[in-house]
C-alpha cells in the first residue's frame, strides 16, 4: 500500500492510486467476510456435556447434548451449559475472524491509531 504510506508520512501521493488501494483492500475484506460466513465453528461447555455449532455469521446451527451426562444436570445447570457452549462457539468465530483478517492489515498502516490521511487533509485546509 504505497499510496497509504505516502499520505501517512505527510507527503503528496497519487489520490487515484490511494482510492485503488482502498478499493482493493475492501474487496479483500469482503472476501474474508464471505469466507467466514460459510465457516462452521464449534464450542463446548467446560464439562463437554453440550456442544454448539455456529455459522461464521454467528447463527446457531446445532446443539448436541450428551444424554449420559445430562442425567447429572438440573435445568439451571443445563441452561448454563448451553449458554457456555454457545459463547465458546462465538469466541471461536471471533478468533477465526482475527486469523483471517490478520493478512488484510497494511504493513504501512499506522500503529498509533491515528488517521494516515490527517497530514494530507491539514495541508489541503491550509492551502499548501
N, CA, C and O atoms as a MOPAC input file, in Angstrom:
PM7 MOZYME 1SCF
protein

 N      0.84200 1    -1.17100 1     0.00000 1
 C      0.00000 1     0.00000 1     0.00000 1
 C      0.88800 1     1.23400 1     0.00000 1
 O      1.00400 1     1.95300 1     0.99300 1
 N      1.49200 1     1.44500 1    -1.11900 1
 C      2.44100 1     2.52900 1    -1.30200 1
 C      1.81000 1     3.89800 1    -1.08800 1
 O      2.39800 1     4.76000 1    -0.43600 1
 N      0.62600 1     4.09800 1    -1.63100 1
 C     -0.01300 1     5.40600 1    -1.53700 1
 C     -0.45300 1     5.71600 1    -0.11000 1
 O     -0.35900 1     6.86200 1     0.32800 1
 N     -0.93400 1     4.71000 1     0.62300 1
 C     -1.30800 1     4.92400 1     2.02400 1
 C     -0.08900 1     5.36200 1     2.81200 1
 O     -0.17500 1     6.25700 1     3.65200 1
 N      1.05000 1     4.73000 1     2.54100 1
 C      2.28000 1     5.10100 1     3.23800 1
 C      2.68700 1     6.53000 1     2.90100 1
 O      3.11700 1     7.27800 1     3.77900 1
 N      2.55200 1     6.91100 1     1.63200 1
 C      2.92900 1     8.26700 1     1.22300 1
 C      2.05000 1     9.30100 1     1.91200 1
 O      2.55300 1    10.30100 1     2.42400 1
 N      0.75700 1     9.06800 1     1.92800 1
 C     -0.15500 1    10.01200 1     2.58600 1
 C      0.07600 1    10.01200 1     4.09600 1
 O      0.02600 1    11.06200 1     4.73500 1
 N      0.32600 1     8.84500 1     4.65600 1
 C      0.55100 1     8.74200 1     6.09800 1
 C      1.80300 1     9.45700 1     6.54400 1
 O      1.87100 1     9.95300 1     7.66900 1
 N      2.79700 1     9.51700 1     5.67600 1
 C      4.05000 1    10.18700 1     6.01600 1
 C      3.96400 1    11.69500 1     5.80300 1
 O      4.92600 1    12.42100 1     6.05100 1
 N      2.79900 1    12.16000 1     5.34100 1
 C      2.62500 1    13.59400 1     5.15300 1
 C      3.05100 1    14.07100 1     3.78500 1
 O      3.00000 1    15.26700 1     3.50100 1
 N      3.47000 1    13.15800 1     2.93500 1
 C      3.88900 1    13.54400 1     1.59100 1
 C      2.71700 1    13.57500 1     0.63900 1
 O      1.59700 1    13.18700 1     0.97200 1
 N      3.00800 1    14.04400 1    -0.54700 1
 C      1.99500 1    14.02600 1    -1.59400 1
 C      1.97900 1    12.63800 1    -2.21100 1
 O      3.00700 1    11.96800 1    -2.30500 1
 N      0.82900 1    12.23300 1    -2.61500 1
 C      0.68500 1    10.92900 1    -3.24200 1
 C     -0.35200 1    11.00900 1    -4.33700 1
 O     -0.96700 1    12.05000 1    -4.56800 1
 N     -0.52700 1     9.91400 1    -4.99000 1
 C     -1.49200 1     9.80200 1    -6.07100 1
 C     -2.84900 1     9.45500 1    -5.46600 1
 O     -3.05000 1     8.33600 1    -4.99400 1
 N     -3.77700 1    10.40700 1    -5.47900 1
 C     -5.09000 1    10.19500 1    -4.86700 1
 C     -5.84900 1     9.06400 1    -5.54900 1
 O     -6.48900 1     8.25700 1    -4.87500 1
 N     -5.78800 1     8.99400 1    -6.86800 1
 C     -6.49000 1     7.89600 1    -7.55500 1
 C     -5.84300 1     6.55800 1    -7.21600 1
 O     -6.53200 1     5.54200 1    -7.12400 1
 N     -4.51300 1     6.55000 1    -7.02900 1
 C     -3.83400 1     5.31800 1    -6.59900 1
 C     -4.26600 1     4.91900 1    -5.20400 1
 O     -4.44800 1     3.73700 1    -4.91300 1
 N     -4.43000 1     5.91400 1    -4.33900 1
 C     -4.90200 1     5.64900 1    -2.97800 1
 C     -6.29700 1     5.03200 1    -3.00900 1
 O     -6.58300 1     4.08100 1    -2.28100 1
 N     -7.15600 1     5.58100 1    -3.85500 1
 C     -8.51700 1     5.03900 1    -3.96700 1
 C     -8.49400 1     3.61100 1    -4.51600 1
 O     -9.28200 1     2.77400 1    -4.07600 1
 N     -7.60700 1     3.32300 1    -5.46500 1
 C     -7.47900 1     1.94500 1    -5.98000 1
 C     -7.02100 1     1.00600 1    -4.87500 1
 O     -7.53400 1    -0.10600 1    -4.75000 1
 N     -6.05500 1     1.44900 1    -4.07000 1
 C     -5.57900 1     0.62100 1    -2.95700 1
 C     -6.69600 1     0.36600 1    -1.95500 1
 O     -6.85200 1    -0.75200 1    -1.46400 1
 N     -7.46800 1     1.39700 1    -1.65400 1
 C     -8.57400 1     1.24700 1    -0.70800 1
 C     -9.62000 1     0.29000 1    -1.26400 1
 O    -10.15000 1    -0.54500 1    -0.53100 1
 N     -9.92200 1     0.40500 1    -2.55500 1
 C    -10.90000 1    -0.48900 1    -3.17000 1
 C    -10.41100 1    -1.93700 1    -3.15100 1
 O    -11.18600 1    -2.86200 1    -2.91000 1
 N     -9.13700 1    -2.11700 1    -3.40500 1
 C     -8.56000 1    -3.46900 1    -3.36100 1
 C     -8.65500 1    -4.04700 1    -1.95400 1
 O     -8.98900 1    -5.21800 1    -1.77400 1
 N     -8.35800 1    -3.21100 1    -0.95600 1
 C     -8.43300 1    -3.66900 1     0.43000 1
 C     -9.86900 1    -4.03000 1     0.79700 1
 O    -10.10600 1    -5.03300 1     1.47000 1
 N    -10.82900 1    -3.21600 1     0.35700 1
 C    -12.24000 1    -3.50900 1     0.64800 1
 C    -12.69500 1    -4.79200 1    -0.03200 1
 O    -13.47800 1    -5.55000 1     0.54200 1
 N    -12.21500 1    -5.04600 1    -1.24800 1
 C    -12.53100 1    -6.30500 1    -1.93000 1
 C    -11.98800 1    -7.49300 1    -1.13900 1
 O    -12.65900 1    -8.51400 1    -0.99200 1
 N    -10.77400 1    -7.34600 1    -0.63700 1
 C    -10.17500 1    -8.41900 1     0.17900 1
 C    -10.97800 1    -8.64100 1     1.45400 1
 O    -11.21700 1    -9.78000 1     1.85500 1
 N    -11.39200 1    -7.55300 1     2.08800 1
 C    -12.19500 1    -7.64800 1     3.30100 1
 C    -13.51900 1    -8.35000 1     3.02400 1
 O    -13.94600 1    -9.20400 1     3.80100 1
 N    -14.16700 1    -7.99400 1     1.92100 1
 C    -15.43100 1    -8.63800 1     1.56300 1
 C    -15.22300 1   -10.13300 1     1.32300 1
 O    -16.07300 1   -10.94300 1     1.69100 1
 N    -14.11400 1   -10.49700 1     0.71500 1
 C    -13.80400 1   -11.90700 1     0.50300 1
 C    -13.62200 1   -12.66000 1     1.81400 1
 O    -14.11900 1   -13.77500 1     1.97100 1
 N    -12.91000 1   -12.04700 1     2.75400 1
 C    -12.69800 1   -12.67700 1     4.06700 1
 C    -14.02700 1   -12.84100 1     4.79500 1
 O    -14.29100 1   -13.89500 1     5.37400 1
 N    -14.86600 1   -11.80700 1     4.76900 1
 C    -16.16000 1   -11.89500 1     5.45400 1
 C    -17.06300 1   -12.93500 1     4.79300 1
 O    -17.80400 1   -13.63400 1     5.48300 1
 N    -17.01200 1   -13.04500 1     3.46600 1
 C    -17.79000 1   -14.06700 1     2.76600 1
 C    -17.32000 1   -15.46400 1     3.12700 1
 O    -18.12900 1   -16.37000 1     3.32500 1
 N    -16.00100 1   -15.63100 1     3.21000 1
 C    -15.43900 1   -16.93200 1     3.60000 1
 C    -15.82200 1   -17.28100 1     5.03800 1
 O    -16.15300 1   -18.42800 1     5.33800 1
 N    -15.77600 1   -16.29200 1     5.91600 1
 C    -16.14200 1   -16.53100 1     7.31000 1
 C    -17.61100 1   -16.91300 1     7.43200 1
 O    -17.96800 1   -17.77700 1     8.23300 1
 N    -18.45300 1   -16.27600 1     6.64500 1
 C    -19.88300 1   -16.56400 1     6.71200 1
 C    -20.17800 1   -18.02500 1     6.38000 1
 O    -21.14100 1   -18.59600 1     6.88900 1
 N    -19.35500 1   -18.62600 1     5.53100 1
 C    -19.53300 1   -20.03200 1     5.14600 1
 C    -18.95900 1   -20.99600 1     6.18400 1
 O    -19.25700 1   -22.19000 1     6.15400 1
 N    -18.14500 1   -20.48800 1     7.09300 1
 C    -17.48100 1   -21.33700 1     8.08500 1
 C    -18.47000 1   -21.87700 1     9.11100 1
 O    -19.50800 1   -21.27200 1     9.37800 1
 N    -18.12600 1   -23.02300 1     9.67600 1
 C    -18.89500 1   -23.62300 1    10.77000 1
 C    -17.92100 1   -23.81700 1    11.92500 1
 O    -16.89400 1   -24.47800 1    11.77400 1
 N    -18.24800 1   -23.23600 1    13.07900 1
 C    -17.34400 1   -23.26100 1    14.22000 1
 C    -18.03700 1   -23.89300 1    15.41500 1
 O    -19.24800 1   -23.75800 1    15.59200 1
 N    -17.25300 1   -24.58300 1    16.23100 1
 C    -17.81500 1   -25.29900 1    17.37600 1
 C    -17.27400 1   -24.76900 1    18.69000 1
 O    -16.19100 1   -24.18800 1    18.76700 1
 N    -18.07300 1   -24.99500 1    19.71800 1
 C    -17.67700 1   -24.68400 1    21.08000 1
 C    -18.36500 1   -25.65400 1    22.01700 1
 O    -19.38800 1   -26.24300 1    21.66700 1
 N    -17.80800 1   -25.82400 1    23.20800 1
 C    -18.37900 1   -26.74900 1    24.18700 1
 C    -18.31900 1   -26.13100 1    25.57100 1
 O    -17.51300 1   -25.24000 1    25.83900 1
 N    -19.18900 1   -26.62100 1    26.44500 1
 C    -19.12500 1   -26.16900 1    27.83200 1
 C    -17.92300 1   -26.82900 1    28.48900 1
 O    -17.29500 1   -27.70500 1    27.89500 1
 N    -17.60000 1   -26.42200 1    29.69500 1
 C    -16.38400 1   -26.90500 1    30.36600 1
 C    -16.42400 1   -28.39500 1    30.67400 1
 O    -15.36900 1   -29.01400 1    30.81300 1
 N    -17.59900 1   -28.98400 1    30.78500 1
 C    -17.69000 1   -30.41500 1    31.09100 1
 C    -17.76800 1   -31.26900 1    29.83100 1
 O    -17.62000 1   -32.48900 1    29.89900 1
 N    -17.99900 1   -30.63800 1    28.68200 1
 C    -18.14600 1   -31.38600 1    27.44100 1
 C    -19.53000 1   -31.99300 1    27.26100 1
 O    -19.73900 1   -32.79100 1    26.34700 1
 N    -20.46600 1   -31.63400 1    28.10900 1
 C    -21.82900 1   -32.15600 1    28.02000 1
 C    -22.56900 1   -31.57600 1    26.82200 1
 O    -23.32000 1   -32.27900 1    26.14500 1
 N    -22.35400 1   -30.29500 1    26.56600 1
 C    -23.06700 1   -29.60500 1    25.49300 1
 C    -22.06100 1   -29.08100 1    24.48000 1
 O    -21.04500 1   -28.48700 1    24.84100 1
 N    -22.36300 1   -29.31200 1    23.20400 1
 C    -21.55700 1   -28.77900 1    22.09400 1
 C    -22.47500 1   -27.94300 1    21.21000 1
 O    -23.59100 1   -28.35100 1    20.88800 1
 N    -21.98600 1   -26.76500 1    20.82300 1
 C    -22.75400 1   -25.87800 1    19.95300 1
 C    -21.96600 1   -25.64700 1    18.67000 1
 O    -20.73600 1   -25.59500 1    18.66900 1
 N    -22.71400 1   -25.50900 1    17.57900 1
 C    -22.10400 1   -25.18600 1    16.29100 1
 C    -22.77500 1   -23.92100 1    15.76900 1
 O    -24.00100 1   -23.82200 1    15.71900 1
 N    -21.93100 1   -22.94000 1    15.37500 1
 C    -22.45600 1   -21.68200 1    14.84700 1
 C    -21.86600 1   -21.42400 1    13.46800 1
 O    -20.79500 1   -21.92500 1    13.12200 1
 N    -22.59600 1   -20.62800 1    12.69100 1
 C    -22.07400 1   -20.19500 1    11.40000 1
 C    -21.11100 1   -19.04300 1    11.64100 1
 O    -21.05100 1   -18.48900 1    12.73900 1
 N    -20.36500 1   -18.69100 1    10.61400 1
 C    -19.46000 1   -17.55400 1    10.71900 1
 C    -20.18600 1   -16.24900 1    10.93100 1
 O    -19.58700 1   -15.26500 1    11.36500 1
 N    -21.48100 1   -16.22900 1    10.62600 1
 C    -22.29400 1   -15.04100 1    10.87100 1
 C    -22.84200 1   -15.02900 1    12.29700 1
 O    -23.51600 1   -14.07700 1    12.69100 1
 N    -22.56000 1   -16.07600 1    13.07600 1
 C    -22.99700 1   -16.13700 1    14.46600 1
 C    -24.30600 1   -16.85800 1    14.69800 1
 O    -24.78200 1   -16.93300 1    15.83100 1
 N    -24.89300 1   -17.38900 1    13.64300 1
 C    -26.17300 1   -18.09200 1    13.77900 1
 C    -25.95300 1   -19.48400 1    14.35800 1
 O    -25.03900 1   -20.19700 1    13.94400 1
 N    -26.78600 1   -19.86500 1    15.31000 1
 C    -26.70800 1   -21.19300 1    15.90800 1
 C    -27.18600 1   -22.21800 1    14.88300 1
 O    -28.31100 1   -22.13600 1    14.39100 1
 N    -26.31700 1   -23.18900 1    14.56300 1
 C    -26.65400 1   -24.20400 1    13.56900 1
 C    -27.03100 1   -25.53700 1    14.20800 1
 O    -27.81400 1   -26.30500 1    13.65000 1
 N    -26.46900 1   -25.79700 1    15.37000 1
 C    -26.76600 1   -27.07200 1    16.01100 1
 C    -26.34200 1   -27.08400 1    17.46200 1
 O    -25.48100 1   -26.31600 1    17.88900 1
 N    -26.96400 1   -27.96700 1    18.20300 1
 C    -26.68800 1   -28.12600 1    19.62300 1
 C    -26.74100 1   -29.61100 1    19.92600 1
 O    -27.73400 1   -30.27200 1    19.62200 1
 N    -25.68900 1   -30.14100 1    20.52000 1
 C    -25.62900 1   -31.55400 1    20.86200 1
 C    -25.44600 1   -31.68200 1    22.36400 1
 O    -24.58200 1   -31.03400 1    22.95400 1
 N    -26.27500 1   -32.53100 1    22.97900 1
 C    -26.19900 1   -32.74600 1    24.42300 1
 C    -25.93200 1   -34.22400 1    24.66400 1
 O    -26.65500 1   -35.08400 1    24.16100 1
 N    -24.89300 1   -34.51300 1    25.43200 1
 C    -24.54700 1   -35.89600 1    25.76500 1
 C    -25.60000 1   -36.43400 1    26.73900 1
 O    -25.68800 1   -35.94600 1    27.86600 1
 N    -26.40400 1   -37.43100 1    26.33200 1
 C    -27.50500 1   -37.89800 1    27.18500 1
 C    -27.03100 1   -38.52400 1    28.49700 1
 O    -27.73100 1   -38.43600 1    29.50700 1
 N    -25.86100 1   -39.14900 1    28.49800 1
 C    -25.37200 1   -39.76000 1    29.74800 1
 C    -25.00900 1   -38.70800 1    30.77800 1
 O    -25.28100 1   -38.88100 1    31.96600 1
 N    -24.40000 1   -37.62700 1    30.33600 1
 C    -24.01200 1   -36.56400 1    31.26800 1
 C    -25.19900 1   -35.68500 1    31.64100 1
 O    -25.17600 1   -35.00300 1    32.66600 1
 N    -26.22600 1   -35.70200 1    30.81400 1
 C    -27.42200 1   -34.89900 1    31.05400 1
 C    -28.09800 1   -35.29500 1    32.36200 1
 O    -28.69000 1   -34.45400 1    33.03900 1
 N    -28.01100 1   -36.55400 1    32.71100 1
 C    -28.65900 1   -37.04600 1    33.93700 1
 C    -28.15400 1   -36.35100 1    35.20200 1
 O    -28.86400 1   -36.27200 1    36.20400 1
 N    -26.92100 1   -35.84900 1    35.14400 1
 C    -26.31000 1   -35.23100 1    36.32300 1
 C    -26.61800 1   -33.73800 1    36.44700 1
 O    -26.18300 1   -33.09100 1    37.40000 1
 N    -27.36400 1   -33.19400 1    35.48800 1
 C    -27.63200 1   -31.75300 1    35.49900 1
 C    -29.09800 1   -31.45500 1    35.77500 1
 O    -29.98900 1   -32.14100 1    35.27400 1
 N    -29.33700 1   -30.42800 1    36.57400 1
 C    -30.71600 1   -29.95900 1    36.70500 1
 C    -30.95800 1   -28.93100 1    35.60000 1
 O    -30.06300 1   -28.65300 1    34.80200 1
 N    -32.15100 1   -28.37500 1    35.55500 1
 C    -32.48800 1   -27.47800 1    34.45400 1
 C    -31.65300 1   -26.19600 1    34.44300 1
 O    -31.36100 1   -25.66300 1    33.37200 1
 N    -31.27100 1   -25.70100 1    35.59900 1
 C    -30.46400 1   -24.48200 1    35.66800 1
 C    -29.04500 1   -24.77400 1    35.17900 1
 O    -28.47700 1   -23.98900 1    34.41900 1
 N    -28.47900 1   -25.88400 1    35.60400 1
 C    -27.13800 1   -26.26600 1    35.16300 1
 C    -27.11100 1   -26.55500 1    33.66200 1
 O    -26.14000 1   -26.22200 1    32.98200 1
 N    -28.16500 1   -27.16700 1    33.14900 1
 C    -28.25000 1   -27.43100 1    31.72000 1
 C    -28.30000 1   -26.12000 1    30.93200 1
 O    -27.61600 1   -25.97500 1    29.91900 1
 N    -29.10200 1   -25.18000 1    31.39500 1
 C    -29.19100 1   -23.87800 1    30.72300 1
 C    -27.83100 1   -23.17900 1    30.71200 1
 O    -27.44100 1   -22.59000 1    29.70300 1
 N    -27.12100 1   -23.24400 1    31.81600 1
 C    -25.79100 1   -22.63400 1    31.89800 1
 C    -24.81300 1   -23.33900 1    30.96100 1
 O    -23.98800 1   -22.68300 1    30.32500 1
 N    -24.89200 1   -24.65900 1    30.86900 1
 C    -24.01300 1   -25.41000 1    29.96800 1
 C    -24.29100 1   -25.05100 1    28.50600 1
 O    -23.36200 1   -24.92500 1    27.70900 1
 N    -25.55700 1   -24.88900 1    28.16100 1
 C    -25.92600 1   -24.49300 1    26.79600 1
 C    -25.37600 1   -23.10300 1    26.50200 1
 O    -24.78000 1   -22.88200 1    25.44800 1
 N    -25.57000 1   -22.17600 1    27.41700 1
 C    -25.06100 1   -20.81400 1    27.23000 1
 C    -23.54300 1   -20.82200 1    27.07200 1
 O    -23.00200 1   -20.14400 1    26.19900 1
 N    -22.86700 1   -21.58200 1    27.90900 1
 C    -21.40900 1   -21.65700 1    27.87200 1
 C    -20.91300 1   -22.22000 1    26.53200 1
 O    -19.92500 1   -21.73500 1    25.98000 1
 N    -21.59400 1   -23.23200 1    26.02000 1
 C    -21.20000 1   -23.82700 1    24.73500 1
 C    -21.39600 1   -22.83500 1    23.58800 1
 O    -20.55300 1   -22.74300 1    22.69600 1
 N    -22.48900 1   -22.10400 1    23.60800 1
 C    -22.75100 1   -21.12500 1    22.54700 1
 C    -21.73300 1   -19.99400 1    22.61300 1
 O    -21.23200 1   -19.54600 1    21.58200 1
 N    -21.42900 1   -19.53600 1    23.81500 1
 C    -20.41900 1   -18.48700 1    23.96800 1
 C    -19.06500 1   -18.98100 1    23.46300 1
 O    -18.34800 1   -18.23600 1    22.79500 1
 N    -18.71200 1   -20.21300 1    23.77100 1
 C    -17.43700 1   -20.77900 1    23.30800 1
 C    -17.39400 1   -20.83600 1    21.77900 1
 O    -16.35100 1   -20.57200 1    21.18100 1
 N    -18.50100 1   -21.17300 1    21.15500 1
 C    -18.55800 1   -21.20700 1    19.69000 1
 C    -18.41200 1   -19.80700 1    19.10600 1
 O    -17.75000 1   -19.62500 1    18.08400 1
 N    -19.02500 1   -18.82000 1    19.74900 1
 C    -18.88400 1   -17.43600 1    19.27500 1
 C    -17.45300 1   -16.93200 1    19.46700 1
 O    -16.94600 1   -16.18000 1    18.63600 1
 N    -16.81000 1   -17.33500 1    20.53700 1
 C    -15.40700 1   -16.96600 1    20.75000 1
 C    -14.54700 1   -17.57100 1    19.63800 1
 O    -13.65700 1   -16.90800 1    19.10600 1
 N    -14.81400 1   -18.83000 1    19.29300 1
 C    -14.08700 1   -19.47400 1    18.19100 1
 C    -14.30200 1   -18.71000 1    16.88900 1
 O    -13.37500 1   -18.55900 1    16.09300 1
 N    -15.52700 1   -18.22900 1    16.67300 1
 C    -15.83000 1   -17.44100 1    15.48400 1
 C    -15.00200 1   -16.15400 1    15.47700 1
 O    -14.43800 1   -15.78800 1    14.44600 1
 N    -14.92600 1   -15.47100 1    16.61300 1
 C    -14.13700 1   -14.24100 1    16.71100 1
 C    -12.65900 1   -14.49000 1    16.47200 1
 O    -11.99700 1   -13.70500 1    15.79300 1
 N    -12.13600 1   -15.57800 1    17.02400 1
 C    -10.73000 1   -15.92100 1    16.81400 1
 C    -10.45100 1   -16.21500 1    15.34900 1
 O     -9.41200 1   -15.83100 1    14.81100 1
 N    -11.38500 1   -16.89600 1    14.71500 1
 C    -11.23000 1   -17.20700 1    13.28700 1
 C    -11.23500 1   -15.92300 1    12.46000 1
 O    -10.45900 1   -15.79800 1    11.51300 1
 N    -12.09200 1   -14.97700 1    12.80100 1
 C    -12.12900 1   -13.69800 1    12.09500 1
 C    -10.80200 1   -12.96300 1    12.24700 1
 O    -10.29500 1   -12.39400 1    11.28000 1
 N    -10.24100 1   -12.97000 1    13.44500 1
 C     -8.95400 1   -12.30800 1    13.67600 1
 C     -7.87100 1   -12.96400 1    12.82600 1
 O     -7.06400 1   -12.26700 1    12.21100 1
 N     -7.84500 1   -14.29400 1    12.78500 1
 C     -6.86200 1   -15.00600 1    11.96400 1
 C     -6.99100 1   -14.61300 1    10.49800 1
 O     -5.99500 1   -14.34500 1     9.82600 1
 N     -8.22100 1   -14.58100 1    10.01300 1
 C     -8.45200 1   -14.29500 1     8.60300 1
 C     -8.14000 1   -12.83800 1     8.26400 1
 O     -7.68700 1   -12.54300 1     7.15800 1
 N     -8.37500 1   -11.94100 1     9.19400 1
 C     -8.17300 1   -10.51500 1     8.93300 1
 C     -6.73000 1   -10.07600 1     9.13400 1
 O     -6.35500 1    -8.98800 1     8.69800 1
 N     -5.90700 1   -10.90300 1     9.78800 1
 C     -4.51400 1   -10.53100 1    10.02000 1
 C     -3.79100 1   -10.18800 1     8.72000 1
 O     -2.97900 1    -9.26400 1     8.68600 1
 N     -4.07900 1   -10.91800 1     7.66700 1
 C     -3.41500 1   -10.66400 1     6.40300 1
 C     -3.90400 1    -9.42400 1     5.68400 1
 O     -3.30500 1    -9.01200 1     4.69000 1
 N     -4.96600 1    -8.82800 1     6.15900 1
 C     -5.51200 1    -7.64700 1     5.48600 1
 C     -4.84600 1    -6.35500 1     5.89400 1
 O     -4.86600 1    -5.38200 1     5.13900 1
 N     -4.26000 1    -6.32800 1     7.06700 1
 C     -3.66600 1    -5.08500 1     7.56400 1
 C     -2.49300 1    -4.68100 1     6.68600 1
 O     -1.64800 1    -5.50600 1     6.33800 1
 N     -2.45300 1    -3.43700 1     6.34200 1
 C     -1.35600 1    -2.91600 1     5.53700 1
 C     -0.10400 1    -2.81200 1     6.39600 1
 O     -0.17500 1    -2.34900 1     7.53400 1
 N      1.04800 1    -3.23800 1     5.86600 1
 C      2.27400 1    -3.06900 1     6.64200 1
 C      2.59300 1    -1.59400 1     6.87800 1
 O      3.34800 1    -1.25800 1     7.79000 1
 N      2.02300 1    -0.72400 1     6.06400 1
 C      2.27800 1     0.70600 1     6.21500 1
 C      1.24100 1     1.38000 1     7.09700 1
 O      1.31000 1     2.58700 1     7.33100 1
 N      0.27700 1     0.60500 1     7.58600 1
 C     -0.78400 1     1.19800 1     8.39900 1
 C     -0.20400 1     1.72500 1     9.70000 1
 O      0.67000 1     1.09000 1    10.29000 1
 N     -0.67400 1     2.86800 1    10.14900 1
 C     -0.14400 1     3.43000 1    11.39100 1
 C     -0.54900 1     2.56800 1    12.58000 1
 O     -1.67900 1     2.08500 1    12.66100 1
 N      0.38900 1     2.38500 1    13.49600 1
 C      0.08500 1     1.60600 1    14.69000 1
 C     -0.38100 1     2.50000 1    15.82300 1
 O     -0.84100 1     2.01300 1    16.85500 1
 N     -0.26400 1     3.80200 1    15.63600 1
 C     -0.64700 1     4.72700 1    16.69700 1
 C     -2.14600 1     4.93300 1    16.78300 1
 O     -2.63900 1     5.53700 1    17.73600 1
 N     -2.88100 1     4.43200 1    15.78700 1
 C     -4.31700 1     4.62200 1    15.78900 1
 C     -4.72600 1     5.93300 1    15.14200 1
 O     -5.91300 1     6.25400 1    15.07500 1
 N     -3.73100 1     6.70100 1    14.65900 1
 C     -4.02600 1     7.97400 1    14.02600 1
 C     -4.52000 1     7.78400 1    12.60100 1
 O     -4.44900 1     6.69300 1    12.03400 1
 N     -5.01700 1     8.86200 1    12.04700 1
 C     -5.52100 1     8.84800 1    10.67700 1
 C     -4.35300 1     9.02400 1     9.71900 1
 O     -3.64200 1    10.02600 1     9.79800 1
 N     -4.13700 1     8.05700 1     8.80000 1
 C     -2.99800 1     8.17100 1     7.89500 1
 C     -3.14400 1     9.33000 1     6.90900 1
 O     -2.15600 1     9.74700 1     6.30500 1
 N     -4.33700 1     9.84800 1     6.73900 1
 C     -4.55200 1    10.96000 1     5.81000 1
 C     -4.58300 1    12.31200 1     6.50900 1
 O     -4.79400 1    13.33300 1     5.85500 1
 N     -4.37700 1    12.34100 1     7.81900 1
 C     -4.52100 1    13.58000 1     8.57300 1
 C     -3.61100 1    14.68600 1     8.06300 1
 O     -4.06400 1    15.81500 1     7.87800 1
 N     -2.33700 1    14.38700 1     7.83100 1
 C     -1.41800 1    15.43900 1     7.38400 1
 C     -1.81400 1    15.96500 1     6.00800 1
 O     -1.68700 1    17.15800 1     5.73600 1
 N     -2.29600 1    15.07200 1     5.14000 1
 C     -2.74200 1    15.49300 1     3.81800 1
 C     -3.93200 1    16.43900 1     3.94000 1
 O     -3.96300 1    17.49100 1     3.30100 1
 N     -4.90600 1    16.06600 1     4.75500 1
 C     -6.09300 1    16.91700 1     4.95500 1
 C     -5.68700 1    18.26300 1     5.53000 1
 O     -6.20800 1    19.29800 1     5.11400 1
 N     -4.76300 1    18.25900 1     6.48100 1
 C     -4.29900 1    19.52600 1     7.06600 1
 C     -3.63400 1    20.40800 1     6.00300 1
 O     -3.83100 1    21.62300 1     5.99900 1
 N     -2.84500 1    19.80200 1     5.10000 1
 C     -2.21500 1    20.56700 1     4.00600 1
 C     -3.25700 1    21.17800 1     3.09600 1
 O     -3.12600 1    22.33100 1     2.68600 1
 N     -4.29100 1    20.42000 1     2.77600 1
 C     -5.36100 1    20.93300 1     1.91700 1
 C     -6.07500 1    22.09400 1     2.60300 1
 O     -6.36000 1    23.11100 1     1.97200 1
 N     -6.36300 1    21.94100 1     3.90000 1
 C     -7.06000 1    23.00000 1     4.63100 1
 C     -6.21400 1    24.27900 1     4.72300 1
 O     -6.74900 1    25.38800 1     4.69700 1
 N     -4.89800 1    24.11500 1     4.83000 1
 C     -4.00900 1    25.28100 1     4.88400 1
 C     -3.78500 1    25.88900 1     3.51300 1
 O     -3.32100 1    27.02400 1     3.40200 1
 N     -4.11000 1    25.14100 1     2.46900 1
 C     -3.91400 1    25.64000 1     1.10000 1
 C     -2.52200 1    25.37300 1     0.58100 1
 O     -2.10100 1    26.01500 1    -0.38200 1
 N     -1.79300 1    24.45500 1     1.17700 1
 C     -0.42400 1    24.13200 1     0.74000 1
 C     -0.41900 1    23.39200 1    -0.57100 1
 O      0.64700 1    23.04600 1    -1.08000 1

